[in-house]
Amino acid sequence: MHIAIIGAGQAGAALAARLRALGHTGPVTLIGAETTAPYQRPPLSKGYLLGEMPLDRLLLRAPDFWAAQDIRLLTGAEVTALDTTAQTLTHGDKVVHWDQVALTTGARVRRLPAAMGGDLPGVHYVRSLSDVDGMAPEFVAGRRVLIVGGGYIGLEAAAVAAKKGLKVTLIEAAPRILQRVAAPETADWFRALHMNHGVELLEGTSLSRLTGQGRVTGADLTDGGHIACDFAIIGVGILPDTALAEASGLALDNGIACDDQGRTSAPGVWAAGDCASFPHGGGRLRLESVPNAIDMAERVAENMLGAGTSYVPKPWFWSDQYDVKLQIAGLNTGYDRVVVRDGGAARSHWYYAGDRLLAVDAMNDARAFMIGRRLIEAGRSADPALVADPSADLKSLMG
């Protein structure tokens, strides 16, 4: 049985490796559009951009792993067609037959329209290795960088730029940074962190267009203001990469629609990772995270070989900014209050819906993250009074 995997990112690499670990001996082909072997994306906007992590440490597997596992890795190969009836895929001038196929196409960045200057030289996006390699020479102390978007990608880029001695201005159209993903308490904490490192944060500030003749030199704002810059980084989110799935006639619903085992609407076709949505809590959920990409891909690999088990997500995320490691457990959707645990250098924010613990944001507090994560995954809560008392032993929350 030939299993083809389209998309050689974190999910695709995990799926291929899991198939071999489970004992699948048939052909496995892993196809990636990028010319580099599968690599980690999160460090791109952190350690790699800072120059603290070389390329060989970015790679998910040693260079000889793929051949040793008899996994055919095709890089620089874009799949342009997927025929779910004939069970074929096309890349370049080659047509490949498959018995089962998994789409692990990940996500693509939201780009600014050309009419807003989104294609000007000196305007950068953070998604791929080539994106970051292209912007790295811009990071010269004393230069001015404009960052558009106050989510985690924008804040991570701001931290790198500030550490490298650049003059950083970040604009966020929403009333505050991290509006979509975190509570005001977490946003306030990170706002102060960035301002203490000299970053100018302009919240509630919308971009009209980037300006420049031949290269970006500034930005016009919707309030009539103007910001001069030497280059710009756009971090306004990502979208599931569903173009191939849509062209193939697969059902879409906030990504490629899967059942609880990772099957799409076409027989023999599966999906996993950032591009895939799945049933969760009476609705559908799509998670953009490395842990989800790995866990879902491994479950799909098992199900491709007949396991027939449901994927149950255990969401967690992280972000590195300056000397702060933010670790997030759970999903805060629907919270109605936040309990703050202030331990000085270590701090955590606990999200509740009524008495039910939903999520934890832990800043330099690995202990709070681990205990919060265990509670959430076990479907248990924690006494808010104990959470708020920094002298209380976190272990006591486990009951």
Contacts in CASP RR format, 6 or more apart in sequence:
PFRMAT RR
TARGET T0000
AUTHOR 0000-0000-0000
METHOD contacts of the structure
MODEL  1
MHIAIIGAGQAGAALAARLRALGHTGPVTLIGAETTAPYQRPPLSKGYLL
GEMPLDRLLLRAPDFWAAQDIRLLTGAEVTALDTTAQTLTHGDKVVHWDQ
VALTTGARVRRLPAAMGGDLPGVHYVRSLSDVDGMAPEFVAGRRVLIVGG
GYIGLEAAAVAAKKGLKVTLIEAAPRILQRVAAPETADWFRALHMNHGVE
LLEGTSLSRLTGQGRVTGADLTDGGHIACDFAIIGVGILPDTALAEASGL
ALDNGIACDDQGRTSAPGVWAAGDCASFPHGGGRLRLESVPNAIDMAERV
AENMLGAGTSYVPKPWFWSDQYDVKLQIAGLNTGYDRVVVRDGGAARSHW
YYAGDRLLAVDAMNDARAFMIGRRLIEAGRSADPALVADPSADLKSLMG
1 24 0 8 1.000
1 26 0 8 1.000
1 27 0 8 1.000
1 99 0 8 1.000
1 100 0 8 1.000
2 26 0 8 1.000
2 27 0 8 1.000
2 28 0 8 1.000
2 29 0 8 1.000
2 97 0 8 1.000
2 98 0 8 1.000
2 99 0 8 1.000
2 100 0 8 1.000
3 19 0 8 1.000
3 24 0 8 1.000
3 26 0 8 1.000
3 27 0 8 1.000
3 28 0 8 1.000
3 29 0 8 1.000
3 98 0 8 1.000
3 99 0 8 1.000
3 100 0 8 1.000
3 101 0 8 1.000
3 102 0 8 1.000
3 304 0 8 1.000
4 28 0 8 1.000
4 29 0 8 1.000
4 31 0 8 1.000
4 89 0 8 1.000
4 96 0 8 1.000
4 98 0 8 1.000
4 100 0 8 1.000
4 101 0 8 1.000
4 102 0 8 1.000
5 12 0 8 1.000
5 15 0 8 1.000
5 16 0 8 1.000
5 28 0 8 1.000
5 29 0 8 1.000
5 30 0 8 1.000
5 31 0 8 1.000
5 101 0 8 1.000
5 102 0 8 1.000
5 104 0 8 1.000
6 31 0 8 1.000
6 32 0 8 1.000
6 79 0 8 1.000
6 82 0 8 1.000
6 89 0 8 1.000
6 101 0 8 1.000
6 102 0 8 1.000
6 103 0 8 1.000
6 104 0 8 1.000
6 105 0 8 1.000
6 244 0 8 1.000
7 30 0 8 1.000
7 31 0 8 1.000
7 32 0 8 1.000
7 33 0 8 1.000
7 79 0 8 1.000
7 103 0 8 1.000
7 104 0 8 1.000
7 105 0 8 1.000
7 106 0 8 1.000
8 30 0 8 1.000
8 31 0 8 1.000
8 32 0 8 1.000
8 33 0 8 1.000
8 34 0 8 1.000
8 37 0 8 1.000
8 38 0 8 1.000
8 73 0 8 1.000
8 75 0 8 1.000
8 104 0 8 1.000
9 32 0 8 1.000
9 38 0 8 1.000
9 39 0 8 1.000
9 41 0 8 1.000
9 60 0 8 1.000
9 104 0 8 1.000
9 106 0 8 1.000
9 293 0 8 1.000
10 38 0 8 1.000
10 40 0 8 1.000
10 41 0 8 1.000
10 60 0 8 1.000
10 273 0 8 1.000
10 290 0 8 1.000
10 293 0 8 1.000
10 294 0 8 1.000
10 297 0 8 1.000
11 104 0 8 1.000
11 106 0 8 1.000
11 272 0 8 1.000
11 273 0 8 1.000
11 274 0 8 1.000
11 293 0 8 1.000
11 294 0 8 1.000
11 296 0 8 1.000
11 297 0 8 1.000
12 30 0 8 1.000
12 38 0 8 1.000
12 102 0 8 1.000
12 104 0 8 1.000
12 272 0 8 1.000
12 293 0 8 1.000
12 297 0 8 1.000
13 30 0 8 1.000
13 38 0 8 1.000
13 60 0 8 1.000
13 61 0 8 1.000
14 293 0 8 1.000
14 294 0 8 1.000
14 297 0 8 1.000
14 298 0 8 1.000
14 301 0 8 1.000
15 102 0 8 1.000
15 104 0 8 1.000
15 272 0 8 1.000
15 297 0 8 1.000
15 298 0 8 1.000
15 300 0 8 1.000
15 301 0 8 1.000
16 28 0 8 1.000
16 30 0 8 1.000
16 69 0 8 1.000
16 71 0 8 1.000
16 301 0 8 1.000
17 61 0 8 1.000
17 65 0 8 1.000
17 69 0 8 1.000
17 71 0 8 1.000
18 297 0 8 1.000
18 298 0 8 1.000
18 301 0 8 1.000
18 302 0 8 1.000
19 28 0 8 1.000
19 301 0 8 1.000
19 304 0 8 1.000
19 305 0 8 1.000
20 28 0 8 1.000
20 69 0 8 1.000
20 70 0 8 1.000
20 71 0 8 1.000
22 301 0 8 1.000
22 302 0 8 1.000
22 305 0 8 1.000
24 305 0 8 1.000
27 72 0 8 1.000
28 70 0 8 1.000
28 71 0 8 1.000
28 72 0 8 1.000
29 71 0 8 1.000
29 72 0 8 1.000
29 74 0 8 1.000
29 96 0 8 1.000
29 98 0 8 1.000
30 38 0 8 1.000
30 66 0 8 1.000
30 71 0 8 1.000
30 72 0 8 1.000
30 73 0 8 1.000
30 74 0 8 1.000
31 74 0 8 1.000
31 77 0 8 1.000
31 79 0 8 1.000
31 89 0 8 1.000
31 91 0 8 1.000
32 74 0 8 1.000
32 75 0 8 1.000
32 76 0 8 1.000
32 77 0 8 1.000
32 78 0 8 1.000
33 76 0 8 1.000
33 77 0 8 1.000
33 78 0 8 1.000
33 79 0 8 1.000
34 75 0 8 1.000
34 76 0 8 1.000
34 128 0 8 1.000
34 129 0 8 1.000
34 130 0 8 1.000
35 75 0 8 1.000
35 76 0 8 1.000
36 55 0 8 1.000
36 59 0 8 1.000
36 75 0 8 1.000
36 129 0 8 1.000
37 59 0 8 1.000
37 60 0 8 1.000
37 61 0 8 1.000
37 63 0 8 1.000
37 66 0 8 1.000
37 73 0 8 1.000
37 75 0 8 1.000
38 59 0 8 1.000
38 60 0 8 1.000
38 61 0 8 1.000
38 73 0 8 1.000
39 55 0 8 1.000
39 58 0 8 1.000
39 59 0 8 1.000
39 60 0 8 1.000
39 129 0 8 1.000
40 58 0 8 1.000
40 59 0 8 1.000
40 60 0 8 1.000
40 290 0 8 1.000
41 127 0 8 1.000
41 128 0 8 1.000
41 290 0 8 1.000
42 290 0 8 1.000
42 318 0 8 1.000
43 53 0 8 1.000
43 57 0 8 1.000
43 58 0 8 1.000
44 58 0 8 1.000
44 126 0 8 1.000
44 127 0 8 1.000
44 128 0 8 1.000
44 129 0 8 1.000
44 131 0 8 1.000
44 132 0 8 1.000
45 126 0 8 1.000
45 132 0 8 1.000
45 153 0 8 1.000
45 154 0 8 1.000
45 156 0 8 1.000
45 157 0 8 1.000
45 160 0 8 1.000
46 53 0 8 1.000
46 156 0 8 1.000
46 160 0 8 1.000
46 320 0 8 1.000
47 53 0 8 1.000
47 160 0 8 1.000
47 320 0 8 1.000
48 55 0 8 1.000
48 58 0 8 1.000
48 132 0 8 1.000
49 132 0 8 1.000
49 135 0 8 1.000
49 136 0 8 1.000
49 139 0 8 1.000
49 157 0 8 1.000
49 160 0 8 1.000
50 160 0 8 1.000
50 163 0 8 1.000
50 164 0 8 1.000
55 129 0 8 1.000
58 129 0 8 1.000
66 72 0 8 1.000
66 73 0 8 1.000
74 91 0 8 1.000
77 91 0 8 1.000
77 92 0 8 1.000
78 91 0 8 1.000
78 92 0 8 1.000
79 89 0 8 1.000
79 90 0 8 1.000
79 91 0 8 1.000
79 244 0 8 1.000
80 90 0 8 1.000
80 91 0 8 1.000
80 92 0 8 1.000
80 244 0 8 1.000
81 88 0 8 1.000
81 89 0 8 1.000
81 90 0 8 1.000
81 244 0 8 1.000
81 247 0 8 1.000
81 248 0 8 1.000
82 88 0 8 1.000
82 89 0 8 1.000
82 90 0 8 1.000
82 101 0 8 1.000
82 103 0 8 1.000
82 244 0 8 1.000
82 245 0 8 1.000
82 247 0 8 1.000
82 248 0 8 1.000
82 269 0 8 1.000
83 89 0 8 1.000
83 90 0 8 1.000
83 248 0 8 1.000
84 248 0 8 1.000
84 249 0 8 1.000
84 250 0 8 1.000
84 266 0 8 1.000
84 267 0 8 1.000
84 268 0 8 1.000
84 269 0 8 1.000
86 97 0 8 1.000
87 97 0 8 1.000
87 98 0 8 1.000
87 99 0 8 1.000
87 101 0 8 1.000
87 268 0 8 1.000
88 95 0 8 1.000
88 96 0 8 1.000
88 97 0 8 1.000
88 98 0 8 1.000
89 95 0 8 1.000
89 96 0 8 1.000
89 98 0 8 1.000
89 101 0 8 1.000
90 96 0 8 1.000
99 268 0 8 1.000
100 268 0 8 1.000
100 269 0 8 1.000
100 270 0 8 1.000
100 304 0 8 1.000
101 268 0 8 1.000
101 269 0 8 1.000
101 270 0 8 1.000
102 269 0 8 1.000
102 270 0 8 1.000
102 271 0 8 1.000
102 272 0 8 1.000
102 297 0 8 1.000
102 300 0 8 1.000
102 304 0 8 1.000
103 244 0 8 1.000
103 245 0 8 1.000
103 250 0 8 1.000
103 256 0 8 1.000
103 264 0 8 1.000
103 269 0 8 1.000
103 270 0 8 1.000
103 271 0 8 1.000
103 272 0 8 1.000
103 275 0 8 1.000
103 276 0 8 1.000
104 271 0 8 1.000
104 272 0 8 1.000
104 273 0 8 1.000
104 275 0 8 1.000
104 293 0 8 1.000
104 297 0 8 1.000
105 240 0 8 1.000
105 241 0 8 1.000
105 242 0 8 1.000
105 244 0 8 1.000
105 245 0 8 1.000
105 275 0 8 1.000
106 240 0 8 1.000
106 241 0 8 1.000
106 273 0 8 1.000
106 274 0 8 1.000
106 275 0 8 1.000
106 293 0 8 1.000
107 127 0 8 1.000
107 238 0 8 1.000
107 239 0 8 1.000
107 240 0 8 1.000
107 241 0 8 1.000
107 274 0 8 1.000
107 275 0 8 1.000
107 288 0 8 1.000
108 127 0 8 1.000
108 238 0 8 1.000
108 239 0 8 1.000
108 241 0 8 1.000
109 125 0 8 1.000
109 126 0 8 1.000
109 127 0 8 1.000
109 234 0 8 1.000
109 235 0 8 1.000
109 237 0 8 1.000
109 238 0 8 1.000
109 239 0 8 1.000
110 234 0 8 1.000
110 235 0 8 1.000
110 236 0 8 1.000
110 237 0 8 1.000
110 238 0 8 1.000
110 239 0 8 1.000
111 118 0 8 1.000
111 119 0 8 1.000
111 125 0 8 1.000
111 234 0 8 1.000
112 118 0 8 1.000
112 123 0 8 1.000
112 148 0 8 1.000
112 207 0 8 1.000
112 210 0 8 1.000
112 234 0 8 1.000
112 236 0 8 1.000
115 209 0 8 1.000
116 207 0 8 1.000
116 208 0 8 1.000
116 209 0 8 1.000
116 210 0 8 1.000
117 123 0 8 1.000
117 209 0 8 1.000
117 210 0 8 1.000
117 211 0 8 1.000
117 216 0 8 1.000
118 210 0 8 1.000
118 234 0 8 1.000
120 210 0 8 1.000
120 212 0 8 1.000
120 214 0 8 1.000
120 215 0 8 1.000
120 216 0 8 1.000
121 214 0 8 1.000
121 215 0 8 1.000
121 216 0 8 1.000
122 138 0 8 1.000
122 215 0 8 1.000
122 216 0 8 1.000
122 231 0 8 1.000
122 232 0 8 1.000
123 210 0 8 1.000
123 216 0 8 1.000
123 231 0 8 1.000
123 232 0 8 1.000
123 234 0 8 1.000
124 131 0 8 1.000
124 134 0 8 1.000
124 135 0 8 1.000
124 138 0 8 1.000
124 231 0 8 1.000
124 232 0 8 1.000
124 233 0 8 1.000
124 234 0 8 1.000
125 131 0 8 1.000
125 233 0 8 1.000
125 234 0 8 1.000
125 235 0 8 1.000
126 132 0 8 1.000
126 135 0 8 1.000
126 153 0 8 1.000
126 154 0 8 1.000
126 157 0 8 1.000
126 233 0 8 1.000
126 235 0 8 1.000
127 238 0 8 1.000
135 231 0 8 1.000
135 233 0 8 1.000
138 145 0 8 1.000
138 230 0 8 1.000
138 231 0 8 1.000
139 145 0 8 1.000
139 160 0 8 1.000
139 161 0 8 1.000
139 164 0 8 1.000
139 166 0 8 1.000
140 164 0 8 1.000
140 166 0 8 1.000
141 164 0 8 1.000
141 165 0 8 1.000
141 166 0 8 1.000
142 165 0 8 1.000
142 166 0 8 1.000
142 167 0 8 1.000
143 166 0 8 1.000
143 167 0 8 1.000
143 230 0 8 1.000
143 231 0 8 1.000
144 166 0 8 1.000
144 167 0 8 1.000
144 169 0 8 1.000
144 228 0 8 1.000
144 229 0 8 1.000
144 230 0 8 1.000
145 161 0 8 1.000
145 166 0 8 1.000
145 167 0 8 1.000
145 168 0 8 1.000
145 169 0 8 1.000
145 229 0 8 1.000
145 230 0 8 1.000
145 231 0 8 1.000
145 232 0 8 1.000
145 233 0 8 1.000
146 169 0 8 1.000
146 170 0 8 1.000
146 171 0 8 1.000
146 218 0 8 1.000
146 219 0 8 1.000
146 227 0 8 1.000
146 229 0 8 1.000
146 231 0 8 1.000
146 232 0 8 1.000
146 233 0 8 1.000
147 154 0 8 1.000
147 157 0 8 1.000
147 158 0 8 1.000
147 161 0 8 1.000
147 168 0 8 1.000
147 169 0 8 1.000
147 170 0 8 1.000
147 171 0 8 1.000
147 232 0 8 1.000
147 233 0 8 1.000
147 235 0 8 1.000
148 170 0 8 1.000
148 171 0 8 1.000
148 207 0 8 1.000
148 219 0 8 1.000
148 232 0 8 1.000
148 233 0 8 1.000
148 234 0 8 1.000
148 235 0 8 1.000
148 236 0 8 1.000
149 170 0 8 1.000
149 171 0 8 1.000
149 172 0 8 1.000
149 173 0 8 1.000
149 234 0 8 1.000
149 235 0 8 1.000
149 236 0 8 1.000
150 170 0 8 1.000
150 172 0 8 1.000
150 174 0 8 1.000
150 177 0 8 1.000
150 178 0 8 1.000
150 235 0 8 1.000
151 172 0 8 1.000
151 177 0 8 1.000
151 178 0 8 1.000
151 180 0 8 1.000
151 181 0 8 1.000
151 235 0 8 1.000
151 237 0 8 1.000
152 178 0 8 1.000
152 181 0 8 1.000
152 319 0 8 1.000
153 235 0 8 1.000
153 237 0 8 1.000
154 170 0 8 1.000
154 233 0 8 1.000
154 235 0 8 1.000
155 170 0 8 1.000
155 177 0 8 1.000
155 178 0 8 1.000
155 190 0 8 1.000
155 194 0 8 1.000
155 319 0 8 1.000
155 321 0 8 1.000
156 319 0 8 1.000
156 320 0 8 1.000
156 321 0 8 1.000
157 233 0 8 1.000
157 235 0 8 1.000
158 168 0 8 1.000
158 170 0 8 1.000
158 194 0 8 1.000
158 199 0 8 1.000
158 321 0 8 1.000
159 194 0 8 1.000
159 197 0 8 1.000
159 320 0 8 1.000
159 321 0 8 1.000
159 322 0 8 1.000
161 168 0 8 1.000
162 168 0 8 1.000
162 194 0 8 1.000
162 197 0 8 1.000
162 198 0 8 1.000
162 199 0 8 1.000
162 322 0 8 1.000
163 197 0 8 1.000
163 322 0 8 1.000
168 198 0 8 1.000
168 199 0 8 1.000
168 200 0 8 1.000
169 199 0 8 1.000
169 200 0 8 1.000
169 202 0 8 1.000
169 227 0 8 1.000
169 229 0 8 1.000
170 177 0 8 1.000
170 194 0 8 1.000
170 199 0 8 1.000
170 200 0 8 1.000
170 201 0 8 1.000
170 202 0 8 1.000
171 202 0 8 1.000
171 203 0 8 1.000
171 204 0 8 1.000
171 205 0 8 1.000
171 206 0 8 1.000
171 207 0 8 1.000
171 219 0 8 1.000
171 221 0 8 1.000
171 227 0 8 1.000
172 179 0 8 1.000
172 201 0 8 1.000
172 202 0 8 1.000
172 203 0 8 1.000
172 204 0 8 1.000
172 205 0 8 1.000
173 204 0 8 1.000
173 205 0 8 1.000
173 206 0 8 1.000
173 207 0 8 1.000
174 180 0 8 1.000
174 203 0 8 1.000
174 204 0 8 1.000
175 203 0 8 1.000
175 204 0 8 1.000
176 184 0 8 1.000
176 187 0 8 1.000
176 191 0 8 1.000
176 203 0 8 1.000
176 204 0 8 1.000
177 187 0 8 1.000
177 190 0 8 1.000
177 191 0 8 1.000
177 201 0 8 1.000
177 203 0 8 1.000
178 186 0 8 1.000
178 187 0 8 1.000
178 190 0 8 1.000
179 187 0 8 1.000
181 332 0 8 1.000
182 332 0 8 1.000
182 361 0 8 1.000
183 332 0 8 1.000
183 335 0 8 1.000
183 338 0 8 1.000
183 349 0 8 1.000
183 351 0 8 1.000
183 361 0 8 1.000
185 338 0 8 1.000
185 340 0 8 1.000
185 349 0 8 1.000
186 349 0 8 1.000
186 361 0 8 1.000
189 347 0 8 1.000
189 349 0 8 1.000
189 363 0 8 1.000
190 321 0 8 1.000
190 326 0 8 1.000
191 201 0 8 1.000
193 321 0 8 1.000
193 322 0 8 1.000
193 324 0 8 1.000
194 201 0 8 1.000
194 321 0 8 1.000
195 201 0 8 1.000
197 322 0 8 1.000
205 221 0 8 1.000
205 223 0 8 1.000
206 221 0 8 1.000
206 222 0 8 1.000
206 223 0 8 1.000
207 219 0 8 1.000
207 220 0 8 1.000
207 221 0 8 1.000
207 222 0 8 1.000
208 219 0 8 1.000
208 220 0 8 1.000
208 221 0 8 1.000
208 222 0 8 1.000
208 224 0 8 1.000
209 219 0 8 1.000
209 220 0 8 1.000
210 216 0 8 1.000
210 218 0 8 1.000
210 219 0 8 1.000
210 220 0 8 1.000
210 232 0 8 1.000
211 217 0 8 1.000
211 218 0 8 1.000
211 219 0 8 1.000
211 220 0 8 1.000
211 226 0 8 1.000
212 218 0 8 1.000
216 229 0 8 1.000
216 231 0 8 1.000
216 232 0 8 1.000
217 228 0 8 1.000
217 229 0 8 1.000
217 230 0 8 1.000
218 226 0 8 1.000
218 227 0 8 1.000
218 228 0 8 1.000
218 229 0 8 1.000
218 232 0 8 1.000
219 226 0 8 1.000
219 227 0 8 1.000
219 229 0 8 1.000
219 232 0 8 1.000
220 226 0 8 1.000
221 227 0 8 1.000
238 274 0 8 1.000
238 288 0 8 1.000
240 254 0 8 1.000
240 255 0 8 1.000
240 256 0 8 1.000
240 274 0 8 1.000
240 275 0 8 1.000
240 276 0 8 1.000
240 277 0 8 1.000
240 286 0 8 1.000
241 274 0 8 1.000
241 275 0 8 1.000
242 252 0 8 1.000
242 255 0 8 1.000
242 256 0 8 1.000
242 275 0 8 1.000
245 252 0 8 1.000
245 255 0 8 1.000
245 256 0 8 1.000
245 264 0 8 1.000
245 271 0 8 1.000
245 275 0 8 1.000
246 252 0 8 1.000
248 266 0 8 1.000
248 269 0 8 1.000
249 265 0 8 1.000
249 266 0 8 1.000
250 256 0 8 1.000
250 257 0 8 1.000
250 264 0 8 1.000
250 265 0 8 1.000
250 266 0 8 1.000
250 269 0 8 1.000
251 257 0 8 1.000
251 264 0 8 1.000
251 265 0 8 1.000
253 277 0 8 1.000
253 284 0 8 1.000
254 277 0 8 1.000
254 284 0 8 1.000
254 286 0 8 1.000
255 275 0 8 1.000
255 276 0 8 1.000
255 277 0 8 1.000
255 286 0 8 1.000
256 264 0 8 1.000
256 271 0 8 1.000
256 275 0 8 1.000
256 276 0 8 1.000
256 277 0 8 1.000
257 264 0 8 1.000
257 265 0 8 1.000
257 277 0 8 1.000
257 284 0 8 1.000
258 264 0 8 1.000
258 270 0 8 1.000
258 271 0 8 1.000
258 272 0 8 1.000
258 276 0 8 1.000
258 277 0 8 1.000
258 278 0 8 1.000
259 278 0 8 1.000
259 279 0 8 1.000
260 278 0 8 1.000
260 279 0 8 1.000
260 310 0 8 1.000
260 311 0 8 1.000
261 299 0 8 1.000
261 300 0 8 1.000
261 303 0 8 1.000
261 308 0 8 1.000
261 309 0 8 1.000
261 310 0 8 1.000
261 311 0 8 1.000
262 270 0 8 1.000
262 271 0 8 1.000
262 272 0 8 1.000
262 276 0 8 1.000
262 278 0 8 1.000
262 296 0 8 1.000
262 299 0 8 1.000
262 300 0 8 1.000
262 303 0 8 1.000
262 311 0 8 1.000
263 269 0 8 1.000
263 270 0 8 1.000
263 303 0 8 1.000
264 270 0 8 1.000
264 271 0 8 1.000
270 300 0 8 1.000
270 303 0 8 1.000
270 304 0 8 1.000
271 300 0 8 1.000
272 293 0 8 1.000
272 296 0 8 1.000
272 297 0 8 1.000
272 299 0 8 1.000
272 300 0 8 1.000
273 287 0 8 1.000
273 292 0 8 1.000
273 293 0 8 1.000
273 296 0 8 1.000
273 297 0 8 1.000
274 286 0 8 1.000
274 287 0 8 1.000
274 288 0 8 1.000
274 292 0 8 1.000
274 293 0 8 1.000
276 286 0 8 1.000
276 296 0 8 1.000
277 284 0 8 1.000
277 285 0 8 1.000
277 286 0 8 1.000
278 284 0 8 1.000
278 285 0 8 1.000
278 286 0 8 1.000
278 296 0 8 1.000
278 311 0 8 1.000
278 313 0 8 1.000
279 285 0 8 1.000
280 313 0 8 1.000
285 313 0 8 1.000
287 313 0 8 1.000
287 315 0 8 1.000
289 315 0 8 1.000
289 316 0 8 1.000
289 317 0 8 1.000
291 314 0 8 1.000
291 315 0 8 1.000
291 316 0 8 1.000
291 317 0 8 1.000
292 313 0 8 1.000
292 315 0 8 1.000
295 311 0 8 1.000
295 313 0 8 1.000
295 314 0 8 1.000
296 311 0 8 1.000
296 313 0 8 1.000
299 307 0 8 1.000
299 309 0 8 1.000
299 311 0 8 1.000
300 311 0 8 1.000
302 308 0 8 1.000
302 309 0 8 1.000
303 309 0 8 1.000
314 330 0 8 1.000
314 373 0 8 1.000
314 377 0 8 1.000
315 329 0 8 1.000
315 330 0 8 1.000
315 331 0 8 1.000
316 327 0 8 1.000
316 328 0 8 1.000
316 329 0 8 1.000
316 330 0 8 1.000
316 369 0 8 1.000
316 373 0 8 1.000
317 327 0 8 1.000
317 328 0 8 1.000
318 325 0 8 1.000
318 326 0 8 1.000
318 327 0 8 1.000
318 328 0 8 1.000
319 325 0 8 1.000
319 326 0 8 1.000
319 328 0 8 1.000
320 326 0 8 1.000
323 364 0 8 1.000
324 363 0 8 1.000
324 364 0 8 1.000
325 363 0 8 1.000
325 364 0 8 1.000
325 366 0 8 1.000
326 361 0 8 1.000
326 362 0 8 1.000
326 363 0 8 1.000
327 361 0 8 1.000
327 362 0 8 1.000
327 365 0 8 1.000
327 366 0 8 1.000
327 369 0 8 1.000
328 359 0 8 1.000
328 360 0 8 1.000
328 361 0 8 1.000
328 362 0 8 1.000
328 369 0 8 1.000
329 359 0 8 1.000
329 360 0 8 1.000
329 362 0 8 1.000
329 369 0 8 1.000
329 372 0 8 1.000
329 373 0 8 1.000
329 376 0 8 1.000
330 358 0 8 1.000
330 359 0 8 1.000
330 360 0 8 1.000
330 373 0 8 1.000
330 376 0 8 1.000
331 358 0 8 1.000
331 359 0 8 1.000
332 351 0 8 1.000
332 358 0 8 1.000
332 359 0 8 1.000
333 358 0 8 1.000
334 353 0 8 1.000
334 358 0 8 1.000
335 351 0 8 1.000
335 352 0 8 1.000
335 353 0 8 1.000
335 358 0 8 1.000
335 359 0 8 1.000
336 352 0 8 1.000
336 353 0 8 1.000
336 354 0 8 1.000
337 351 0 8 1.000
337 352 0 8 1.000
337 354 0 8 1.000
338 349 0 8 1.000
338 350 0 8 1.000
338 351 0 8 1.000
338 352 0 8 1.000
339 349 0 8 1.000
339 350 0 8 1.000
339 352 0 8 1.000
339 384 0 8 1.000
339 387 0 8 1.000
339 388 0 8 1.000
340 347 0 8 1.000
340 348 0 8 1.000
340 349 0 8 1.000
340 350 0 8 1.000
340 388 0 8 1.000
341 347 0 8 1.000
341 348 0 8 1.000
341 349 0 8 1.000
341 350 0 8 1.000
341 365 0 8 1.000
341 368 0 8 1.000
341 387 0 8 1.000
341 388 0 8 1.000
341 389 0 8 1.000
341 390 0 8 1.000
342 390 0 8 1.000
343 365 0 8 1.000
343 390 0 8 1.000
344 390 0 8 1.000
345 364 0 8 1.000
346 362 0 8 1.000
346 363 0 8 1.000
346 364 0 8 1.000
346 365 0 8 1.000
346 367 0 8 1.000
346 368 0 8 1.000
347 362 0 8 1.000
347 363 0 8 1.000
347 364 0 8 1.000
347 365 0 8 1.000
348 360 0 8 1.000
348 361 0 8 1.000
348 362 0 8 1.000
348 363 0 8 1.000
348 365 0 8 1.000
348 368 0 8 1.000
348 369 0 8 1.000
349 360 0 8 1.000
349 361 0 8 1.000
350 357 0 8 1.000
350 359 0 8 1.000
350 360 0 8 1.000
350 372 0 8 1.000
350 382 0 8 1.000
350 384 0 8 1.000
350 387 0 8 1.000
351 357 0 8 1.000
351 358 0 8 1.000
351 359 0 8 1.000
351 360 0 8 1.000
351 361 0 8 1.000
352 358 0 8 1.000
352 381 0 8 1.000
352 384 0 8 1.000
355 381 0 8 1.000
356 381 0 8 1.000
357 372 0 8 1.000
357 375 0 8 1.000
357 376 0 8 1.000
357 380 0 8 1.000
357 381 0 8 1.000
357 382 0 8 1.000
358 376 0 8 1.000
359 376 0 8 1.000
360 368 0 8 1.000
360 369 0 8 1.000
360 372 0 8 1.000
360 373 0 8 1.000
360 376 0 8 1.000
362 368 0 8 1.000
362 369 0 8 1.000
367 394 0 8 1.000
368 394 0 8 1.000
371 382 0 8 1.000
371 394 0 8 1.000
371 395 0 8 1.000
371 397 0 8 1.000
371 398 0 8 1.000
372 382 0 8 1.000
372 397 0 8 1.000
374 398 0 8 1.000
375 381 0 8 1.000
375 382 0 8 1.000
375 397 0 8 1.000
375 398 0 8 1.000
382 397 0 8 1.000
383 397 0 8 1.000
386 392 0 8 1.000
386 396 0 8 1.000
386 397 0 8 1.000
387 397 0 8 1.000
END
